[in-house]
Amino acid sequence: MEFHSFLIKYGEIGIKGKNRYMFEDALVRQIRYALSDVDGDFYVHKCHGRVYVDCNGEYDYEETVEHISRVFGIVGICPVVRKEVKEIEELKKDVVSYMGEMYPEGNCTFKVEARRANKRYPMNSMEINCALGEAVLDAFPDMKVDVHNPDVRLNVEIREEVYLYSEIIPGPGGMPVGTNGSAMLLLSGGIDSPVAGYMIAKRGVEIEAVYFHAPPYTSERAKEKVMDLAKLVSVYSGPIKLHVVNFTDIQLYIYEKCPHEELTIIMRRYMMRIAEHFAKKDGCLGLITGESIGQVASQTMQSLAATNAVCTLPVYRPLVGFDKREIVEISEKIGTYEVSIQPFEDCCTIFVAKHPVTKPNLERIEKSELNLTEKIDELMQTALDTTETIIIGQKEADSF
């Protein structure tokens, strides 16, 4: 079957009222971005409250569907066969041919749902339903009509052309990226943080990211691993601005001056401070982490409260109630799992205490941080000044 277009079905966008067009425009942009590296001539456009992808010339069907199905805001992708508007007898032949190719076994129930957008067509929708349903029954005796719960819903839309479609390929849902502001993701080389970025992007949030690098304790390959993860997330979220912060001197200073059982919490608090600096600089509306309650010592309720205390921006934790199995399932679905489990340590795992505090007292943590007063401001400023910023997905971003 040769499909000439895809009808894009969206969910929440349809209830947005007078500003619905803004969400539709964002969805069109995201689809264009998703198809920017697919071979083919695609025309993505809105028409009469619908979003279409018209395919001109040859293209790879599977690759095209795969790329469109990554776009947040889409709940269904309908492959469409377009035909010229014809008299009803010729239209019957087109419909019978379509059903024969799509359902060659012919032993299903069906319902015809006609929509006459072109009011010049001489038959109304109900008359078209009856005529085409009769033609299908005559051609395929094993098929039966079921108007309540059919196996196949044959949609026939009469516009400037006739649109035939019956298959609905599920989309990811959510909202188009860029419709709900931006936020800064604390991205590590682990399993959780890429999933957290994906889930927040699904709600329409544009993603930036910060990664804390600790050479020579972490290798250049660890940095490349994080860049690979950012690239995989960018397939869904669009281009990501990644800030690579050299965190070594800060970590060593904390290791030297602070109680070792508090190392993880204090390091985490300084990471949050730095991430918030870049977030505010770029107009982000919050921070994103991959933390889940109780997963490790630094993610108890008391630990999360201690790290939150240094932030003035809200901290979003989309995985907070997930267990590891659920997080792994999402990471496998979005393709980040195999990269995340590569054996390249990030800075969080190098300076882990043997017996980390699980219920830190905020006053005690703040008192321990007073030991850093002499040099920490200078080290923080150096880390900010030497940060490397990389645009992940730059090639695609040029057409975004």
C-alpha positions in Angstrom: 0.0 0.0 0.0 1.3 3.4 -1.0 0.4 6.1 1.5 0.5 9.7 0.4 0.0 11.5 3.7 -0.3 11.1 7.4 -3.1 12.6 9.4 -1.8 13.6 12.9 -4.2 13.2 15.8 -3.6 15.2 18.9 -5.1 15.0 22.4 -4.8 17.8 25.0 -4.2 20.4 22.3 -7.8 20.1 21.2 -9.1 21.6 24.5 -6.9 24.7 24.5 -9.5 27.2 23.4 -8.5 30.5 21.8 -4.8 29.8 22.0 -5.0 26.4 20.5 -3.3 27.6 17.3 -0.1 28.2 19.3 0.0 24.6 20.3 -0.8 23.4 16.8 2.0 25.6 15.4 4.4 24.2 18.0 3.4 20.7 17.0 4.0 21.5 13.3 7.5 22.7 14.1 8.3 19.6 16.1 7.1 17.3 13.3 9.3 19.2 10.9 12.2 18.9 13.2 11.6 15.1 13.6 11.6 14.7 9.8 14.6 16.9 9.2 17.0 14.0 8.9 14.6 11.6 7.0 15.1 11.3 3.2 12.0 12.6 1.4 10.1 15.7 0.6 7.6 16.3 3.4 5.1 19.1 3.7 3.8 19.6 7.2 0.8 21.9 7.5 -2.5 22.7 9.2 -5.8 22.4 7.3 -9.3 22.9 8.7 -8.3 22.1 12.3 -6.2 19.1 11.3 -2.4 18.6 11.0 -1.1 16.7 8.0 2.2 15.4 6.7 2.1 15.2 2.9 4.7 13.0 1.4 5.8 14.0 -2.1 7.7 11.4 -4.1 9.5 8.4 -2.6 10.2 8.0 1.1 10.9 5.3 3.7 7.5 4.5 5.3 8.9 2.8 8.4 11.6 5.4 9.1 9.0 8.3 8.6 6.6 6.7 11.1 9.3 6.1 13.6 10.4 9.7 13.5 6.9 11.1 13.7 6.0 8.8 16.6 8.7 10.5 18.7 6.9 13.9 18.7 5.2 14.8 21.9 1.6 16.0 21.5 0.7 13.3 19.0 -1.7 10.6 20.2 -2.3 8.9 16.8 -0.7 8.8 13.3 -3.1 7.8 10.5 -1.5 6.7 7.1 -3.6 8.2 4.4 -4.3 7.2 0.8 -5.4 10.2 -1.3 -7.6 9.9 -4.3 -9.2 12.3 -6.7 -12.8 13.3 -6.0 -15.0 11.1 -8.2 -18.6 10.1 -8.7 -19.8 7.5 -6.1 -19.4 4.5 -8.4 -15.7 5.3 -8.9 -15.3 6.1 -5.3 -16.7 2.6 -4.4 -14.0 1.0 -6.5 -11.3 3.0 -4.7 -12.7 2.0 -1.3 -12.9 -1.7 -2.3 -9.4 -1.6 -3.6 -8.2 0.0 -0.3 -9.9 -2.5 1.9 -8.6 -5.4 -0.2 -5.0 -4.3 0.2 -5.3 -3.3 3.9 -7.3 -6.4 5.0 -6.7 -9.2 2.5 -8.1 -11.9 4.8 -11.5 -10.2 4.7 -12.9 -11.7 7.9 -13.3 -8.6 10.1 -16.1 -6.3 11.2 -16.1 -2.7 9.9 -17.8 0.6 9.9 -17.7 3.4 7.3 -17.3 6.9 8.7 -17.7 9.5 5.9 -17.0 13.2 6.4 -18.0 15.6 3.6 -15.9 18.7 4.1 -16.4 19.5 0.4 -20.1 20.5 0.5 -20.2 20.5 -3.3 -20.2 16.7 -3.3 -23.7 15.6 -4.3 -24.3 13.1 -1.5 -24.3 13.7 2.2 -22.3 11.8 4.8 -25.0 9.3 5.7 -25.7 8.5 2.0 -21.9 8.0 1.4 -21.7 5.7 4.5 -24.5 3.5 3.1 -23.2 3.4 -0.5 -19.6 2.5 0.5 -20.6 0.0 3.2 -22.8 -1.8 0.7 -19.9 -1.9 -1.8 -17.5 -3.4 0.8 -20.1 -6.0 1.8 -20.6 -7.0 -1.8 -16.9 -7.3 -2.5 -16.0 -9.1 0.8 -18.8 -11.5 1.9 -16.9 -12.5 5.1 -16.8 -8.9 6.3 -19.7 -7.7 8.5 -20.9 -4.3 9.7 -20.6 -3.4 13.4 -21.5 0.2 14.1 -20.7 0.0 17.8 -17.4 -1.8 18.1 -15.9 -2.6 14.7 -12.5 -4.1 14.1 -11.9 -1.5 11.3 -13.1 2.1 11.1 -12.9 3.1 7.5 -12.6 6.9 7.4 -13.5 8.6 4.1 -13.0 12.3 4.1 -14.1 14.2 1.0 -12.1 17.4 0.6 -10.3 18.8 -2.4 -9.2 15.1 -2.6 -10.6 12.0 -1.0 -8.7 10.9 2.1 -9.0 7.2 3.0 -7.5 5.8 6.2 -8.3 3.2 8.8 -5.1 2.5 10.8 -4.1 4.6 13.8 -0.5 4.2 15.0 -0.2 5.3 18.6 1.8 8.4 19.4 3.6 9.3 22.6 0.9 11.8 23.9 1.9 14.8 26.0 2.4 18.4 24.8 4.6 19.8 22.0 8.0 20.8 23.3 8.4 24.5 23.9 4.8 25.2 24.9 5.5 25.1 28.7 8.8 27.1 29.1 12.2 25.6 29.7 14.0 23.9 32.6 17.5 22.8 33.5 18.2 19.0 33.8 21.0 17.8 36.0 22.3 15.1 33.6 24.6 12.3 34.7 25.7 9.1 33.0 23.2 7.0 35.0 19.8 5.5 34.0 17.5 8.0 35.8 18.3 11.5 34.7 17.8 10.9 30.9 14.4 9.4 31.7 13.6 12.4 33.9 14.5 14.8 31.0 12.3 12.8 28.6 9.3 12.8 30.9 9.5 16.6 31.6 9.9 17.2 27.8 6.8 15.2 27.3 4.9 17.9 29.1 6.0 20.5 26.6 9.1 21.7 28.5 12.2 22.7 26.5 15.3 21.1 28.1 18.7 22.4 28.9 21.2 20.3 30.8 24.2 20.5 33.0 26.8 17.8 33.5 29.5 17.8 36.3 32.8 16.4 35.0 35.6 15.5 37.3 38.9 14.9 35.4 41.1 13.0 36.0 38.8 10.9 38.2 36.3 10.7 35.3 37.5 9.9 31.8 36.8 11.8 28.6 34.7 8.7 27.7 32.4 9.4 30.6 31.8 12.9 29.2 31.1 11.4 25.7 28.7 9.0 27.3 26.7 11.9 28.8 26.7 13.6 25.4 25.4 10.4 23.8 22.6 10.3 26.3 21.8 14.0 25.6 21.6 13.2 21.9 19.2 10.3 22.5 17.0 12.5 24.6 17.2 15.3 22.0 15.5 13.0 19.5 12.3 13.6 21.6 13.0 17.0 23.1 14.7 18.9 20.3 18.2 20.4 20.6 19.7 20.5 24.1 22.2 23.1 25.3 24.6 21.1 27.5 26.8 22.8 30.1 29.8 20.7 31.0 31.1 21.9 34.4 34.6 21.0 35.7 33.7 20.0 39.2 37.0 18.4 40.3 38.4 21.2 42.5 35.1 21.7 44.3 34.8 18.0 45.0 38.4 17.8 46.3 37.9 20.8 48.6 34.7 19.4 50.0 36.4 16.1 50.5 39.2 17.8 52.4 37.1 20.1 54.6 33.8 18.4 55.3 32.7 15.2 57.2 32.9 12.3 54.9 29.4 11.0 55.7 28.1 14.3 54.5 30.1 14.5 51.3 27.3 13.4 48.9 24.7 15.9 50.3 27.1 18.8 50.3 28.4 18.1 46.8 24.8 17.7 45.7 24.0 21.1 47.2 26.8 22.8 45.2 25.7 21.1 42.0 22.2 22.5 42.6 23.7 26.0 43.1 25.6 25.8 39.9 22.7 24.3 37.9 20.5 27.1 39.2 23.0 29.7 38.1 22.8 28.6 34.5 19.1 28.1 34.7 18.5 31.7 35.8 21.0 33.0 33.2 19.1 31.3 30.4 15.6 32.0 31.7 14.7 28.5 32.8 11.8 28.1 35.1 13.1 25.2 37.2 15.5 22.4 37.7 15.0 18.7 36.8 16.6 15.8 38.6 16.2 12.0 38.2 15.8 11.4 42.0 13.4 8.8 43.3 12.5 8.7 47.0 14.6 6.1 48.9 16.5 4.8 46.0 19.9 5.8 47.5 21.1 7.6 50.6 21.1 11.0 48.9 17.5 10.5 47.9 15.7 10.1 51.2 13.1 12.7 52.1 15.5 14.4 54.5 18.3 14.4 51.9 16.0 15.9 49.2 14.9 18.6 51.6 18.5 19.4 52.3 19.4 19.8 48.7 16.2 21.7 47.9 17.1 24.3 50.6 19.8 25.9 48.4 17.4 26.5 45.5 15.1 29.4 44.8 13.8 27.8 41.6 11.4 24.9 41.8 12.9 21.4 41.5 10.9 18.9 39.4 11.4 15.2 40.1 9.2 13.3 37.6 10.6 9.9 38.9 10.0 10.6 42.6 7.5 7.8 43.0 8.9 5.3 40.6 10.8 2.1 41.4 13.9 1.1 39.5 12.2 -1.4 37.3 9.7 1.2 36.1 12.5 3.6 35.3 14.5 0.9 33.5 11.5 0.1 31.3 11.2 3.7 30.2 14.9 4.0 29.5 14.7 0.9 27.3 11.7 2.3 25.5 13.5 5.6 24.6 16.8 3.9 23.8 19.0 5.3 26.7 19.4 2.2 28.8 22.3 0.5 26.9 24.3 3.7 26.9 23.5 4.4 30.6 24.9 1.0 31.8 28.3 1.5 30.0 31.0 1.2 32.7 32.2 4.8 32.7 31.9 6.4 36.1 30.7 10.0 36.6 31.7 12.3 39.4 28.9 11.4 41.7 30.2 7.8 42.1 33.9 8.6 42.7 33.6 10.4 46.1 30.9 8.2 47.7 31.3 7.8 51.4 31.3 4.3 52.9 28.6 5.3 55.4 26.7 8.3 54.0 24.2 10.0 56.2 20.6 9.1 55.2 18.8 11.6 57.4 20.9 14.8 57.3 20.2 17.6 59.6 20.0 20.9 57.6 21.6 23.0 60.4 24.5 20.6 60.7 25.0 20.5 56.9 25.0 24.3 56.8 27.5 24.4 59.7 29.8 21.9 57.9 29.7 24.2 54.8 31.2 27.0 56.9 34.5 25.0 56.6 34.5 25.9 52.9 34.3 29.7 53.4 37.9 30.4 52.6 38.0 29.1 49.0 34.6 27.9 47.8 33.5 31.2 46.2 36.6 31.3 44.1 36.3 27.7 43.1 32.7 28.2 42.2 33.5 31.2 40.0 36.3 29.3 38.3 33.9 26.4 37.6 31.4 28.8 36.1 34.0 30.6 34.0 35.5 27.4 32.6 32.2 25.7 31.7 32.0 24.3 28.2 28.7 24.7 26.5 27.7 22.3 23.7 24.6 22.3 21.5 23.5 18.7 21.2 21.5 18.2 17.9 23.0 21.3 16.3 22.6 20.0 12.7 18.9 19.4 13.3 18.6 22.7 15.3 19.4 24.7 12.1 16.1 23.7 10.7 14.1 23.8 13.9 
